[in-house]
């Protein structure tokens, strides 16, 4: 019976949203992995220099570790592996437990959003440059990497140089007329890093005080039994396919509150679109985004752009459905328009 319902719903949605996917060419395929080494100078409480190494194996794994000047071991950063998320803070290893798959926070996917960032006044082209022997285009944005995107101002802006593969080769963060952080790539490799690059840091681990996650893999042949309709597509466009589904639980060690999410990962090689279900009673309504968009049966939702790519959140009955990933806004919206509720 479930299979029959899925087929009927999929056919109805395919007809309704045919134009939203048929009129779009497949999104570009991103590079599968890379390693960039940066020389970083920070001008806060004196001049601090470090070497930062970012290694990424798309779509889910990353390592972002910084070694202070005159040191031999990293003391800051994090590692996102298939087994969990680890942070390094002052040489102390913090474990966040297993996490639902997602675009790692150090795998900057700004290149897929540049058209929309420019349209919304969040980025402007400032010229061309060359860093580490690679040509790149300079864009001015309003915040440093890792912070929410905003419009540039005289008081704060950041110049980023992005190459043809979307890699950030330099970052110059200006605050109140001072160059607060200057990061410049010294070497770039497009070779996919080995598994060892994403191993947990060696040493004793301390649980994250605000909560440690735990995930459970779920079958792909039927939606999970949640007691509520579950939003999915049986015909993902552009070569994407449902690769995994997890139930992710995080218990806040301070308040005891439990956060539950179901996350479907639709993968095409190095690219991913994620569909997350969270109960509205726990998640609350989506925060206001940068603009509102409409996507098929999900209706109108809030769109937010970030370093890791676009994200759109919708209220759908008892759920807050969030669709995010490594594609541009037009493709994300079209993908979201393919989703339909299945089940009770």
SVG drawing of the C-alpha trace seen along z (x, -y; Angstrom):
<svg xmlns="http://www.w3.org/2000/svg" viewBox="-3 -54 62 56">
<polyline fill="none" stroke="black" stroke-width="0.4" points="0.0,0.0 2.8,-2.4 4.5,-1.8 1.3,-2.5 0.7,-5.7 4.3,-6.8 3.9,-6.1 0.5,-8.0 1.9,-11.0 5.1,-11.0 3.2,-11.0 1.0,-13.9 3.9,-16.0 5.9,-15.2 3.1,-16.6 2.6,-19.7 6.3,-20.6 7.4,-19.4 8.3,-22.9 10.3,-23.7 12.9,-21.0 12.5,-20.5 13.4,-24.2 16.6,-24.0 19.8,-22.5 21.5,-20.2 23.5,-22.2 27.3,-22.1 29.2,-19.3 31.6,-20.5 35.2,-19.2 35.2,-16.0 37.8,-17.3 40.7,-19.6 43.3,-20.8 44.2,-24.5 46.9,-25.7 46.6,-29.3 48.9,-31.8 46.8,-33.6 47.5,-36.9 45.1,-38.1 45.4,-41.6 43.4,-41.4 45.1,-41.7 48.4,-41.9 49.5,-40.2 49.0,-36.5 50.1,-34.3 49.2,-30.7 49.0,-28.1 45.5,-26.9 44.9,-23.7 41.5,-22.9 41.0,-19.5 37.6,-18.5 36.2,-15.3 32.8,-16.1 30.1,-15.9 30.3,-15.3 33.9,-15.3 36.2,-18.1 39.2,-19.0 40.0,-22.5 43.0,-22.8 45.3,-25.7 48.8,-25.6 50.1,-28.7 53.4,-30.3 56.4,-28.5 54.2,-25.5 54.1,-22.0 50.6,-20.8 47.2,-22.3 45.4,-24.0 42.2,-25.2 39.7,-23.8 37.4,-20.9 37.1,-17.6 33.9,-16.4 34.1,-12.6 31.6,-9.9 31.7,-9.0 31.2,-12.3 32.1,-15.9 35.2,-17.0 36.4,-20.4 39.8,-21.4 39.8,-24.4 43.1,-25.4 44.4,-21.9 41.4,-20.3 39.3,-17.8 35.6,-18.3 33.3,-15.6 29.8,-16.4 29.0,-12.8 27.6,-11.5 25.8,-14.1 23.3,-14.0 25.1,-14.5 25.5,-18.0 27.8,-20.3 30.8,-20.8 31.1,-24.4 34.6,-24.8 33.6,-23.7 32.6,-27.1 30.0,-26.8 29.7,-30.6 30.2,-30.1 26.8,-28.6 25.2,-31.7 27.1,-34.6 24.3,-35.5 21.8,-35.6 24.2,-37.3 24.8,-40.0 21.0,-40.4 20.3,-40.8 23.2,-43.3 25.2,-40.9 28.2,-40.8 29.9,-43.0 32.7,-42.2 35.9,-44.2 38.2,-42.9 40.7,-40.1 43.7,-38.8 46.1,-35.8 46.8,-33.8 49.0,-30.7 49.5,-30.8 45.7,-30.6 43.5,-33.3 40.6,-34.4 37.9,-37.0 37.5,-39.4 34.1,-39.8 33.3,-42.2 30.8,-40.9 29.8,-42.3 31.1,-39.6 34.0,-37.3 33.8,-33.6 31.9,-31.7 29.6,-34.6 26.0,-35.1 26.1,-36.9 25.2,-40.6 25.7,-43.7 29.1,-45.4 29.4,-48.7 32.1,-51.3 32.6,-49.9 32.9,-46.2 33.5,-44.3 35.5,-41.3 37.2,-40.9 37.2,-37.2 39.0,-35.9 37.3,-32.9 38.9,-30.8 37.1,-29.0 36.5,-25.9 34.8,-28.1 37.8,-27.8 38.4,-30.7 42.0,-31.7 42.1,-34.8 40.1,-36.6 40.7,-40.1 38.4,-41.1 38.2,-44.9 36.6,-46.1 36.5,-49.8 39.2,-50.6 41.6,-47.9 42.6,-44.7 41.5,-42.3 42.2,-39.0 44.3,-38.3 44.2,-34.8 46.0,-33.9 46.5,-30.5 50.1,-29.3 49.3,-26.0 46.3,-24.4 45.8,-20.7 42.7,-19.3 43.6,-15.7 40.9,-14.1 42.4,-13.8 42.7,-10.3 40.5,-8.9 43.2,-9.5 42.7,-13.2 39.4,-13.0 40.3,-10.8 39.4,-12.1 42.2,-14.1 44.4,-11.9 44.0,-12.3 41.4,-12.3 38.0,-13.6 35.5,-15.8 31.8,-15.7 30.3,-18.9 28.6,-20.4 25.5,-21.6 24.8,-18.2 26.2,-15.2 24.4,-13.8 23.5,-10.3 22.3,-9.1 20.6,-5.9 20.5,-4.8 17.0,-4.2 15.8,-2.1 15.4,-3.9 12.6,-1.8 9.8,-3.3 9.4,-6.5 10.0,-6.3 7.1,-5.7 6.7,-9.1 2.9,-9.2 3.0,-12.2 3.2,-12.6 6.8,-12.4 8.0,-14.6 10.1,-13.0 10.6,-12.6 10.9,-9.2 12.2,-10.9 15.1,-13.2 16.1,-15.3 19.5,-15.9 21.1,-12.6 20.6,-12.9 19.5,-9.8 18.5,-9.1 21.8,-7.9 21.0,-7.8 18.4,-8.6 19.1,-9.1 17.3,-9.8 19.4,-12.3 18.9,-13.0 20.7,-15.6 20.1,-15.8 21.0,-19.2 23.1,-18.2 22.1,-21.5 18.4,-21.7 17.6,-18.0 15.7,-19.1 15.8,-16.6 16.0,-17.7 14.9,-15.1 15.4,-15.4 15.0,-13.1 17.4,-13.9 17.4,-12.5 20.5,-13.0 20.1,-13.1 23.6,-12.8 25.1,-13.2 28.8,-12.5 30.3,-15.5 27.0,-17.4 24.1,-17.0 20.6,-18.2 19.4,-17.6 15.8,-17.4 15.4,-17.7 12.2,-17.1 12.0,-18.6 8.8,-18.8 7.4,-22.3 6.6,-22.1 10.3,-21.8 11.9,-23.7 9.5,-26.6 8.6,-28.5 11.5,-29.3 13.3,-32.5 12.9,-35.2 15.3,-34.7 16.8,-37.0 13.7,-36.6 10.6,-34.4 10.3,-31.8 7.5,-29.4 8.2,-25.8 5.4,-23.4 3.3,-21.8 5.6,-23.1 4.2,-26.6 6.0,-29.7 9.2,-29.5 12.2,-31.5 15.3,-31.5 18.8,-32.1 22.2,-32.1 25.2,-31.0 28.9,-30.0 27.8,-26.4 25.0,-27.1 21.4,-28.1 18.8,-26.9 15.0,-27.1 12.7,-26.3 8.9,-25.7 6.2,-25.0 4.3,-21.8 1.7,-20.6 3.5,-19.4 6.9,-19.8 9.5,-22.4 11.0,-21.1 14.4,-22.5 15.9,-21.9 19.6,-22.9 22.6,-21.9 25.4,-22.6 23.2,-23.9 22.1,-27.4 18.8,-28.9 16.9,-28.1 17.9,-24.4 17.2,-24.2 13.7,-25.7 13.0,-23.4 14.1,-20.4 12.0,-21.4 9.0,-21.7 9.4,-18.0 8.7,-17.0 5.3,-15.7 3.9,-14.2 3.6,-10.4 1.8,-8.5 -0.8,-9.4"/>
</svg>
